[in-house]
Amino acid sequence: MTIETYIDVIEDITRDISSTERYQRLLTAIQTAIPCDAIALLKISGAYLEPLVFKGLNPETQGRRFKLGQHPRLDRILNSRQVVRFDSHADIPDPYDGLVNTPDGELHVHDCMGISIYIDEQPWGVITLDAMRPGQFDDVAPAQQHAAITLTRAVITAAQRIALLERQVSHGHEVTAELNREQGPTDIVGNSAALGQLLKDVDTVAGTPLTVLLQGETGVGKEMIARRLHLQSTRFDQPLVQLNCAALPETLAEAELFGHTQGAFTGATQARSGRFELADGGTLFLDEIGEIPLPLQAKLLRVLQEGEVQRMGSDHTKRVDVRIIAATNRNLSDEVKAGRFRADLYHRLSVFPITIPPLRERGSDVLQLAEHFLERDQYRLNIQKLLLTAEAKQLLLHYHWPGNVRELKHLISRAALKARSQQQQQKMVHITPANLGIEPSQPMLTETPPPPTAEVPSHLSLKDALDSFQQQLIARTLAEHHYNVAATARALKVDRSNLLRLIKRLEIPRRQQP
């Protein structure tokens, strides 16, 4: 590693750049000093090692979460303060088998080494280096190894401390909340524009006391978003209490919400707190709020307005401080028009509405989520490595996903079972389209045409030049989002109806030509 590389990376510490860019430049510097085919930085998140940045691995690797104790190589690297080396003869599965960018998608033999990262004597994560050629790291000098270790630990330690100081200046006591959240699970997987906008909305309202209404189809992950809202609020260290309103018999719904005294009704053998009391000081997540019967809606509205609950059978009220997050897969405004939902309760709940996009609008997030579920299932099913074939990936991308993320989760589990039964002698089990058992909702092509260029001829008038640029930009974005107009509108930050008018006026094809 040259002195220039040292200087560039160290100077990055003082630059106002994102953590992702800072870490990418660090990996580039190490890869310059120690040539390899794949390099990755993973950070401890709860009981998992989570990929932050990487080079040379398939993009969907971002969805993997490597559980501590289930990956011998990663465990050995993390538990050592020196460079750990695994040569091509090491009989230990590599966590990246099948994930390295190679022509055939396989990884048969390779050389591997790793570096642990400790901050203030506490494990923070690891950096791994993989090479396709056996013995590629034989000639790596000890000085190069020592430089890589020293530089890595110095840069990441400094970056973490700078970030902590910034949080202390801007948030004060919220630093504790941030550290608490970092220990929680990170199951919101993906980097699509639609998901990015969703998380931006969540981050905007999370730290406020405002009531949030989560809207979206069944299976999009409303419970996960509710948990994120709670963990990023000032109530993060107080209870998050959940109630599925659809699962409540009407006769018990009031007692479940507000509690009851002993003898309040047949079977009430002792007094019991309701969900509002249990959530006092914290957050109450009312899932499937559209299923609450009309008589109970009036009582719920009163509690939201007055902040007081009265147990069934009691003459006394109790004051509660509860932040409400409600969720529904119904269109509540339509329910109000149909007389099935109170308008005043709807307006009270929809102070800050958030619509969670369906999976079909999230583009390649489906592959990252699939990898996330594959990593989980390969250990639940005692499979050394679960992989998707290229054809299976294309099928996942072209499926409509009426059941959204929940459907994908169960589909991957079923497909893994089928593939394992057919490939019992294989260490690497490949899931094929036949294992998935679904039909594409969009035309599937073996080759994706290159996106159109954004060049505009100089001889055009201003109006024609604008039309040409819009035509190319919209066509390219449509292709990137598999010709889903709603997802394209989100990515371009325009209204869907306006986008449809532009597509029609500019005569842009809405389907990929065979």
CORLINSUL-V317390 format. One record per residue. N is the residue number from 0. RES is the residue in three letters. PHI is phi in whole degrees, -180 to 180 (999 if undefined). D_FIRST is the distance of its C-alpha to the first C-alpha in whole Angstrom. Layout:
BEGIN
n=N res=RES phi=PHI d_first=D_FIRST
n=N res=RES phi=PHI d_first=D_FIRST
END
This chain:
BEGIN
n=0 res=MET phi=999 d_first=0
n=1 res=THR phi=-81 d_first=4
n=2 res=ILE phi=-64 d_first=7
n=3 res=GLU phi=-63 d_first=8
n=4 res=THR phi=-64 d_first=6
n=5 res=TYR phi=-55 d_first=7
n=6 res=ILE phi=-62 d_first=11
n=7 res=ASP phi=-59 d_first=12
n=8 res=VAL phi=-70 d_first=11
n=9 res=ILE phi=-67 d_first=13
n=10 res=GLU phi=-65 d_first=16
n=11 res=ASP phi=-60 d_first=16
n=12 res=ILE phi=-59 d_first=18
n=13 res=THR phi=-88 d_first=21
n=14 res=ARG phi=-87 d_first=21
n=15 res=ASP phi=-86 d_first=24
n=16 res=ILE phi=-126 d_first=23
n=17 res=SER phi=-71 d_first=24
n=18 res=SER phi=-61 d_first=22
n=19 res=THR phi=-61 d_first=22
n=20 res=GLU phi=-66 d_first=20
n=21 res=ARG phi=-60 d_first=18
n=22 res=TYR phi=-73 d_first=17
n=23 res=GLN phi=-61 d_first=16
n=24 res=ARG phi=-68 d_first=14
n=25 res=LEU phi=-64 d_first=12
n=26 res=LEU phi=-63 d_first=12
n=27 res=THR phi=-61 d_first=11
n=28 res=ALA phi=-64 d_first=8
n=29 res=ILE phi=-67 d_first=8
n=30 res=GLN phi=-66 d_first=9
n=31 res=THR phi=-66 d_first=7
n=32 res=ALA phi=-78 d_first=5
n=33 res=ILE phi=-126 d_first=8
n=34 res=PRO phi=-56 d_first=11
n=35 res=CYS phi=-154 d_first=14
n=36 res=ASP phi=-89 d_first=17
n=37 res=ALA phi=-149 d_first=18
n=38 res=ILE phi=-144 d_first=16
n=39 res=ALA phi=-145 d_first=18
n=40 res=LEU phi=-112 d_first=19
n=41 res=LEU phi=-121 d_first=22
n=42 res=LYS phi=-115 d_first=24
n=43 res=ILE phi=-69 d_first=27
n=44 res=SER phi=-134 d_first=30
n=45 res=GLY phi=66 d_first=33
n=46 res=ALA phi=-97 d_first=34
n=47 res=TYR phi=-129 d_first=31
n=48 res=LEU phi=-103 d_first=27
n=49 res=GLU phi=-110 d_first=27
n=50 res=PRO phi=-65 d_first=24
n=51 res=LEU phi=-93 d_first=23
n=52 res=VAL phi=-141 d_first=21
n=53 res=PHE phi=-160 d_first=19
n=54 res=LYS phi=-135 d_first=18
n=55 res=GLY phi=88 d_first=20
n=56 res=LEU phi=-107 d_first=23
n=57 res=ASN phi=-60 d_first=27
n=58 res=PRO phi=-56 d_first=27
n=59 res=GLU phi=-70 d_first=30
n=60 res=THR phi=-57 d_first=28
n=61 res=GLN phi=-56 d_first=28
n=62 res=GLY phi=-82 d_first=31
n=63 res=ARG phi=-76 d_first=30
n=64 res=ARG phi=-129 d_first=31
n=65 res=PHE phi=-96 d_first=30
n=66 res=LYS phi=-74 d_first=32
n=67 res=LEU phi=-63 d_first=31
n=68 res=GLY phi=93 d_first=33
n=69 res=GLN phi=-114 d_first=33
n=70 res=HIS phi=-129 d_first=30
n=71 res=PRO phi=-54 d_first=29
n=72 res=ARG phi=-65 d_first=26
n=73 res=LEU phi=-64 d_first=25
n=74 res=ASP phi=-63 d_first=27
n=75 res=ARG phi=-66 d_first=25
n=76 res=ILE phi=-63 d_first=22
n=77 res=LEU phi=-63 d_first=24
n=78 res=ASN phi=-89 d_first=25
n=79 res=SER phi=-115 d_first=23
n=80 res=ARG phi=-97 d_first=20
n=81 res=GLN phi=-114 d_first=18
n=82 res=VAL phi=-65 d_first=16
n=83 res=VAL phi=-106 d_first=19
n=84 res=ARG phi=-119 d_first=19
n=85 res=PHE phi=-125 d_first=22
n=86 res=ASP phi=-85 d_first=22
n=87 res=SER phi=-68 d_first=25
n=88 res=HIS phi=-93 d_first=28
n=89 res=ALA phi=-65 d_first=28
n=90 res=ASP phi=-91 d_first=31
n=91 res=ILE phi=-131 d_first=30
n=92 res=PRO phi=-57 d_first=30
n=93 res=ASP phi=-95 d_first=27
n=94 res=PRO phi=-62 d_first=27
n=95 res=TYR phi=-102 d_first=26
n=96 res=ASP phi=-54 d_first=28
n=97 res=GLY phi=83 d_first=30
n=98 res=LEU phi=-108 d_first=27
n=99 res=VAL phi=-77 d_first=24
n=100 res=ASN phi=-68 d_first=25
n=101 res=THR phi=-133 d_first=26
n=102 res=PRO phi=-57 d_first=29
n=103 res=ASP phi=-101 d_first=32
n=104 res=GLY phi=73 d_first=31
n=105 res=GLU phi=-111 d_first=30
n=106 res=LEU phi=-138 d_first=28
n=107 res=HIS phi=-89 d_first=29
n=108 res=VAL phi=-137 d_first=26
n=109 res=HIS phi=-167 d_first=23
n=110 res=ASP phi=-115 d_first=20
n=111 res=CYS phi=-140 d_first=19
n=112 res=MET phi=-146 d_first=17
n=113 res=GLY phi=-150 d_first=17
n=114 res=ILE phi=-132 d_first=16
n=115 res=SER phi=-85 d_first=19
n=116 res=ILE phi=-125 d_first=19
n=117 res=TYR phi=-118 d_first=22
n=118 res=ILE phi=-123 d_first=23
n=119 res=ASP phi=53 d_first=26
n=120 res=GLU phi=67 d_first=26
n=121 res=GLN phi=-113 d_first=27
n=122 res=PRO phi=-64 d_first=25
n=123 res=TRP phi=-111 d_first=24
n=124 res=GLY phi=170 d_first=22
n=125 res=VAL phi=-144 d_first=20
n=126 res=ILE phi=-118 d_first=17
n=127 res=THR phi=-118 d_first=17
n=128 res=LEU phi=-127 d_first=16
n=129 res=ASP phi=-125 d_first=18
n=130 res=ALA phi=-129 d_first=18
n=131 res=MET phi=-79 d_first=21
n=132 res=ARG phi=-93 d_first=21
n=133 res=PRO phi=-57 d_first=22
n=134 res=GLY phi=80 d_first=20
n=135 res=GLN phi=-62 d_first=17
n=136 res=PHE phi=-94 d_first=15
n=137 res=ASP phi=-60 d_first=17
n=138 res=ASP phi=-97 d_first=14
n=139 res=VAL phi=-74 d_first=11
n=140 res=ALA phi=-70 d_first=11
n=141 res=PRO phi=-54 d_first=12
n=142 res=ALA phi=-64 d_first=9
n=143 res=GLN phi=-66 d_first=7
n=144 res=GLN phi=-62 d_first=10
n=145 res=HIS phi=-63 d_first=10
n=146 res=ALA phi=-64 d_first=7
n=147 res=ALA phi=-63 d_first=8
n=148 res=ILE phi=-62 d_first=12
n=149 res=THR phi=-62 d_first=12
n=150 res=LEU phi=-64 d_first=10
n=151 res=THR phi=-59 d_first=13
n=152 res=ARG phi=-66 d_first=16
n=153 res=ALA phi=-67 d_first=15
n=154 res=VAL phi=-64 d_first=15
n=155 res=ILE phi=-70 d_first=18
n=156 res=THR phi=-61 d_first=20
n=157 res=ALA phi=-63 d_first=20
n=158 res=ALA phi=-62 d_first=21
n=159 res=GLN phi=-66 d_first=24
n=160 res=ARG phi=-71 d_first=25
n=161 res=ILE phi=-63 d_first=25
n=162 res=ALA phi=-62 d_first=27
n=163 res=LEU phi=-65 d_first=29
n=164 res=LEU phi=-63 d_first=30
n=165 res=GLU phi=-62 d_first=31
n=166 res=ARG phi=-67 d_first=33
n=167 res=GLN phi=-64 d_first=35
n=168 res=VAL phi=-67 d_first=36
n=169 res=SER phi=-90 d_first=37
n=170 res=HIS phi=-125 d_first=39
n=171 res=GLY phi=59 d_first=39
n=172 res=HIS phi=-66 d_first=41
n=173 res=GLU phi=-71 d_first=40
n=174 res=VAL phi=-58 d_first=36
n=175 res=THR phi=-61 d_first=38
n=176 res=ALA phi=-63 d_first=39
n=177 res=GLU phi=-64 d_first=35
n=178 res=LEU phi=-64 d_first=34
n=179 res=ASN phi=-64 d_first=37
n=180 res=ARG phi=-66 d_first=36
n=181 res=GLU phi=-64 d_first=33
n=182 res=GLN phi=-84 d_first=34
n=183 res=GLY phi=-80 d_first=37
n=184 res=PRO phi=-68 d_first=36
n=185 res=THR phi=-121 d_first=35
n=186 res=ASP phi=-95 d_first=37
n=187 res=ILE phi=-86 d_first=37
n=188 res=VAL phi=-107 d_first=35
n=189 res=GLY phi=135 d_first=34
n=190 res=ASN phi=-141 d_first=33
n=191 res=SER phi=-71 d_first=36
n=192 res=ALA phi=-62 d_first=37
n=193 res=ALA phi=-65 d_first=40
n=194 res=LEU phi=-68 d_first=39
n=195 res=GLY phi=-60 d_first=37
n=196 res=GLN phi=-66 d_first=40
n=197 res=LEU phi=-59 d_first=41
n=198 res=LEU phi=-66 d_first=39
n=199 res=LYS phi=-64 d_first=39
n=200 res=ASP phi=-63 d_first=43
n=201 res=VAL phi=-61 d_first=42
n=202 res=ASP phi=-65 d_first=40
n=203 res=THR phi=-66 d_first=43
n=204 res=VAL phi=-100 d_first=46
n=205 res=ALA phi=-57 d_first=44
n=206 res=GLY phi=-82 d_first=44
n=207 res=THR phi=-103 d_first=48
n=208 res=PRO phi=-87 d_first=51
n=209 res=LEU phi=-64 d_first=52
n=210 res=THR phi=-74 d_first=54
n=211 res=VAL phi=-119 d_first=52
n=212 res=LEU phi=-110 d_first=53
n=213 res=LEU phi=-92 d_first=51
n=214 res=GLN phi=-117 d_first=52
n=215 res=GLY phi=165 d_first=51
n=216 res=GLU phi=-67 d_first=52
n=217 res=THR phi=-62 d_first=52
n=218 res=GLY phi=89 d_first=49
n=219 res=VAL phi=-83 d_first=47
n=220 res=GLY phi=105 d_first=45
n=221 res=LYS phi=-64 d_first=48
n=222 res=GLU phi=-64 d_first=47
n=223 res=MET phi=-66 d_first=44
n=224 res=ILE phi=-68 d_first=44
n=225 res=ALA phi=-62 d_first=46
n=226 res=ARG phi=-65 d_first=44
n=227 res=ARG phi=-64 d_first=41
n=228 res=LEU phi=-59 d_first=44
n=229 res=HIS phi=-68 d_first=45
n=230 res=LEU phi=-67 d_first=42
n=231 res=GLN phi=-97 d_first=41
n=232 res=SER phi=-96 d_first=44
n=233 res=THR phi=-74 d_first=45
n=234 res=ARG phi=-98 d_first=47
n=235 res=PHE phi=-55 d_first=44
n=236 res=ASP phi=-96 d_first=46
n=237 res=GLN phi=-111 d_first=49
n=238 res=PRO phi=-65 d_first=51
n=239 res=LEU phi=-109 d_first=50
n=240 res=VAL phi=-104 d_first=53
n=241 res=GLN phi=-115 d_first=54
n=242 res=LEU phi=-139 d_first=57
n=243 res=ASN phi=-88 d_first=57
n=244 res=CYS phi=-65 d_first=61
n=245 res=ALA phi=-71 d_first=61
n=246 res=ALA phi=-92 d_first=62
n=247 res=LEU phi=-93 d_first=64
n=248 res=PRO phi=-63 d_first=68
n=249 res=GLU phi=-57 d_first=70
n=250 res=THR phi=-70 d_first=72
n=251 res=LEU phi=-108 d_first=69
n=252 res=ALA phi=-61 d_first=67
n=253 res=GLU phi=-64 d_first=68
n=254 res=ALA phi=-64 d_first=68
n=255 res=GLU phi=-67 d_first=65
n=256 res=LEU phi=-77 d_first=64
n=257 res=PHE phi=-111 d_first=66
n=258 res=GLY phi=86 d_first=67
n=259 res=HIS phi=-155 d_first=70
n=260 res=THR phi=-94 d_first=73
n=261 res=GLN phi=-65 d_first=75
n=262 res=GLY phi=80 d_first=78
n=263 res=ALA phi=-63 d_first=76
n=264 res=PHE phi=-158 d_first=77
n=265 res=THR phi=-59 d_first=78
n=266 res=GLY phi=98 d_first=75
n=267 res=ALA phi=-84 d_first=74
n=268 res=THR phi=-78 d_first=74
n=269 res=GLN phi=-152 d_first=72
n=270 res=ALA phi=-68 d_first=70
n=271 res=ARG phi=-147 d_first=67
n=272 res=SER phi=-76 d_first=64
n=273 res=GLY phi=-88 d_first=63
n=274 res=ARG phi=-66 d_first=60
n=275 res=PHE phi=-64 d_first=60
n=276 res=GLU phi=-67 d_first=61
n=277 res=LEU phi=-64 d_first=58
n=278 res=ALA phi=-92 d_first=56
n=279 res=ASP phi=-55 d_first=57
n=280 res=GLY phi=90 d_first=54
n=281 res=GLY phi=-122 d_first=52
n=282 res=THR phi=-125 d_first=52
n=283 res=LEU phi=-112 d_first=54
n=284 res=PHE phi=-102 d_first=53
n=285 res=LEU phi=-99 d_first=56
n=286 res=ASP phi=-82 d_first=55
n=287 res=GLU phi=53 d_first=57
n=288 res=ILE phi=-62 d_first=59
n=289 res=GLY phi=-68 d_first=61
n=290 res=GLU phi=-91 d_first=63
n=291 res=ILE phi=-69 d_first=65
n=292 res=PRO phi=-66 d_first=69
n=293 res=LEU phi=-55 d_first=70
n=294 res=PRO phi=-58 d_first=72
n=295 res=LEU phi=-76 d_first=69
n=296 res=GLN phi=-60 d_first=67
n=297 res=ALA phi=-64 d_first=70
n=298 res=LYS phi=-70 d_first=69
n=299 res=LEU phi=-65 d_first=65
n=300 res=LEU phi=-61 d_first=66
n=301 res=ARG phi=-63 d_first=68
n=302 res=VAL phi=-65 d_first=65
n=303 res=LEU phi=-65 d_first=63
n=304 res=GLN phi=-78 d_first=65
n=305 res=GLU phi=-101 d_first=66
n=306 res=GLY phi=70 d_first=63
n=307 res=GLU phi=-131 d_first=66
n=308 res=VAL phi=-119 d_first=67
n=309 res=GLN phi=-130 d_first=70
n=310 res=ARG phi=-64 d_first=70
n=311 res=MET phi=-61 d_first=73
n=312 res=GLY phi=87 d_first=76
n=313 res=SER phi=-114 d_first=75
n=314 res=ASP phi=-98 d_first=77
n=315 res=HIS phi=-106 d_first=74
n=316 res=THR phi=-109 d_first=70
n=317 res=LYS phi=-130 d_first=67
n=318 res=ARG phi=-80 d_first=65
n=319 res=VAL phi=-131 d_first=61
n=320 res=ASP phi=-116 d_first=58
n=321 res=VAL phi=-130 d_first=56
n=322 res=ARG phi=-94 d_first=54
n=323 res=ILE phi=-99 d_first=54
n=324 res=ILE phi=-121 d_first=52
n=325 res=ALA phi=-113 d_first=54
n=326 res=ALA phi=-141 d_first=54
n=327 res=THR phi=-156 d_first=56
n=328 res=ASN phi=-103 d_first=55
n=329 res=ARG phi=-97 d_first=59
n=330 res=ASN phi=-90 d_first=59
n=331 res=LEU phi=-66 d_first=61
n=332 res=SER phi=-64 d_first=62
n=333 res=ASP phi=-69 d_first=64
n=334 res=GLU phi=-65 d_first=65
n=335 res=VAL phi=-63 d_first=67
n=336 res=LYS phi=-63 d_first=69
n=337 res=ALA phi=-83 d_first=70
n=338 res=GLY phi=81 d_first=71
n=339 res=ARG phi=-96 d_first=69
n=340 res=PHE phi=-144 d_first=67
n=341 res=ARG phi=-68 d_first=68
n=342 res=ALA phi=-65 d_first=67
n=343 res=ASP phi=-67 d_first=66
n=344 res=LEU phi=-71 d_first=64
n=345 res=TYR phi=-60 d_first=62
n=346 res=HIS phi=-68 d_first=61
n=347 res=ARG phi=-68 d_first=61
n=348 res=LEU phi=-82 d_first=58
n=349 res=SER phi=-95 d_first=56
n=350 res=VAL phi=-59 d_first=55
n=351 res=PHE phi=-135 d_first=52
n=352 res=PRO phi=-78 d_first=52
n=353 res=ILE phi=-129 d_first=49
n=354 res=THR phi=-99 d_first=49
n=355 res=ILE phi=-90 d_first=46
n=356 res=PRO phi=-68 d_first=46
n=357 res=PRO phi=-68 d_first=47
n=358 res=LEU phi=-61 d_first=44
n=359 res=ARG phi=-66 d_first=45
n=360 res=GLU phi=-97 d_first=44
n=361 res=ARG phi=-108 d_first=40
n=362 res=GLY phi=55 d_first=39
n=363 res=SER phi=-75 d_first=36
n=364 res=ASP phi=-57 d_first=36
n=365 res=VAL phi=-60 d_first=39
n=366 res=LEU phi=-74 d_first=36
n=367 res=GLN phi=-65 d_first=34
n=368 res=LEU phi=-64 d_first=37
n=369 res=ALA phi=-60 d_first=38
n=370 res=GLU phi=-63 d_first=34
n=371 res=HIS phi=-60 d_first=35
n=372 res=PHE phi=-74 d_first=38
n=373 res=LEU phi=-62 d_first=37
n=374 res=GLU phi=-61 d_first=35
n=375 res=ARG phi=-68 d_first=38
n=376 res=ASP phi=-72 d_first=40
n=377 res=GLN phi=-65 d_first=38
n=378 res=TYR phi=-91 d_first=39
n=379 res=ARG phi=-64 d_first=42
n=380 res=LEU phi=-101 d_first=43
n=381 res=ASN phi=58 d_first=41
n=382 res=ILE phi=-114 d_first=39
n=383 res=GLN phi=-63 d_first=36
n=384 res=LYS phi=-152 d_first=35
n=385 res=LEU phi=-108 d_first=37
n=386 res=LEU phi=-135 d_first=36
n=387 res=LEU phi=-98 d_first=37
n=388 res=THR phi=-72 d_first=38
n=389 res=ALA phi=-60 d_first=37
n=390 res=GLU phi=-67 d_first=41
n=391 res=ALA phi=-65 d_first=41
n=392 res=LYS phi=-62 d_first=39
n=393 res=GLN phi=-62 d_first=40
n=394 res=LEU phi=-65 d_first=44
n=395 res=LEU phi=-61 d_first=42
n=396 res=LEU phi=-70 d_first=41
n=397 res=HIS phi=-105 d_first=45
n=398 res=TYR phi=-93 d_first=47
n=399 res=HIS phi=-81 d_first=49
n=400 res=TRP phi=58 d_first=48
n=401 res=PRO phi=-63 d_first=52
n=402 res=GLY phi=-96 d_first=51
n=403 res=ASN phi=59 d_first=47
n=404 res=VAL phi=-63 d_first=44
n=405 res=ARG phi=-62 d_first=47
n=406 res=GLU phi=-64 d_first=48
n=407 res=LEU phi=-60 d_first=44
n=408 res=LYS phi=-58 d_first=44
n=409 res=HIS phi=-71 d_first=47
n=410 res=LEU phi=-62 d_first=47
n=411 res=ILE phi=-62 d_first=43
n=412 res=SER phi=-62 d_first=45
n=413 res=ARG phi=-63 d_first=48
n=414 res=ALA phi=-63 d_first=46
n=415 res=ALA phi=-63 d_first=44
n=416 res=LEU phi=-63 d_first=47
n=417 res=LYS phi=-64 d_first=48
n=418 res=ALA phi=-65 d_first=45
n=419 res=ARG phi=-64 d_first=45
n=420 res=SER phi=-66 d_first=49
n=421 res=GLN phi=-88 d_first=48
n=422 res=GLN phi=-127 d_first=45
n=423 res=GLN phi=-63 d_first=46
n=424 res=GLN phi=-92 d_first=44
n=425 res=GLN phi=-95 d_first=41
n=426 res=LYS phi=-74 d_first=38
n=427 res=MET phi=-107 d_first=36
n=428 res=VAL phi=-94 d_first=39
n=429 res=HIS phi=-103 d_first=39
n=430 res=ILE phi=-88 d_first=41
n=431 res=THR phi=-106 d_first=43
n=432 res=PRO phi=-56 d_first=46
n=433 res=ALA phi=-63 d_first=49
n=434 res=ASN phi=-68 d_first=47
n=435 res=LEU phi=-70 d_first=47
n=436 res=GLY phi=68 d_first=50
n=437 res=ILE phi=-126 d_first=50
n=438 res=GLU phi=-111 d_first=51
n=439 res=PRO phi=-66 d_first=49
n=440 res=SER phi=-95 d_first=51
n=441 res=GLN phi=-130 d_first=49
n=442 res=PRO phi=-61 d_first=49
n=443 res=MET phi=-108 d_first=46
n=444 res=LEU phi=-116 d_first=44
n=445 res=THR phi=-76 d_first=42
n=446 res=GLU phi=-131 d_first=40
n=447 res=THR phi=-98 d_first=39
n=448 res=PRO phi=-64 d_first=40
n=449 res=PRO phi=-64 d_first=37
n=450 res=PRO phi=-65 d_first=38
n=451 res=PRO phi=-66 d_first=40
n=452 res=THR phi=-76 d_first=38
n=453 res=ALA phi=-106 d_first=39
n=454 res=GLU phi=-83 d_first=40
n=455 res=VAL phi=-119 d_first=43
n=456 res=PRO phi=-56 d_first=46
n=457 res=SER phi=-72 d_first=46
n=458 res=HIS phi=-81 d_first=50
n=459 res=LEU phi=-75 d_first=51
n=460 res=SER phi=-71 d_first=53
n=461 res=LEU phi=-60 d_first=51
n=462 res=LYS phi=-64 d_first=53
n=463 res=ASP phi=-67 d_first=52
n=464 res=ALA phi=-66 d_first=48
n=465 res=LEU phi=-63 d_first=48
n=466 res=ASP phi=-61 d_first=50
n=467 res=SER phi=-64 d_first=47
n=468 res=PHE phi=-65 d_first=44
n=469 res=GLN phi=-61 d_first=46
n=470 res=GLN phi=-60 d_first=47
n=471 res=GLN phi=-68 d_first=43
n=472 res=LEU phi=-64 d_first=41
n=473 res=ILE phi=-66 d_first=44
n=474 res=ALA phi=-61 d_first=44
n=475 res=ARG phi=-65 d_first=40
n=476 res=THR phi=-68 d_first=40
n=477 res=LEU phi=-58 d_first=43
n=478 res=ALA phi=-63 d_first=41
n=479 res=GLU phi=-65 d_first=38
n=480 res=HIS phi=-108 d_first=41
n=481 res=HIS phi=55 d_first=43
n=482 res=TYR phi=63 d_first=46
n=483 res=ASN phi=-91 d_first=46
n=484 res=VAL phi=-67 d_first=48
n=485 res=ALA phi=-63 d_first=48
n=486 res=ALA phi=-66 d_first=44
n=487 res=THR phi=-64 d_first=44
n=488 res=ALA phi=-62 d_first=46
n=489 res=ARG phi=-63 d_first=44
n=490 res=ALA phi=-64 d_first=40
n=491 res=LEU phi=-87 d_first=42
n=492 res=LYS phi=59 d_first=44
n=493 res=VAL phi=-130 d_first=47
n=494 res=ASP phi=-69 d_first=50
n=495 res=ARG phi=-61 d_first=51
n=496 res=SER phi=-66 d_first=55
n=497 res=ASN phi=-65 d_first=53
n=498 res=LEU phi=-64 d_first=51
n=499 res=LEU phi=-61 d_first=53
n=500 res=ARG phi=-66 d_first=55
n=501 res=LEU phi=-64 d_first=52
n=502 res=ILE phi=-59 d_first=52
n=503 res=LYS phi=-68 d_first=55
n=504 res=ARG phi=-66 d_first=56
n=505 res=LEU phi=-88 d_first=53
n=506 res=GLU phi=57 d_first=54
n=507 res=ILE phi=-91 d_first=50
n=508 res=PRO phi=-62 d_first=51
n=509 res=ARG phi=-97 d_first=50
n=510 res=ARG phi=-139 d_first=50
n=511 res=GLN phi=-71 d_first=47
n=512 res=GLN phi=-77 d_first=49
n=513 res=PRO phi=-71 d_first=50
END
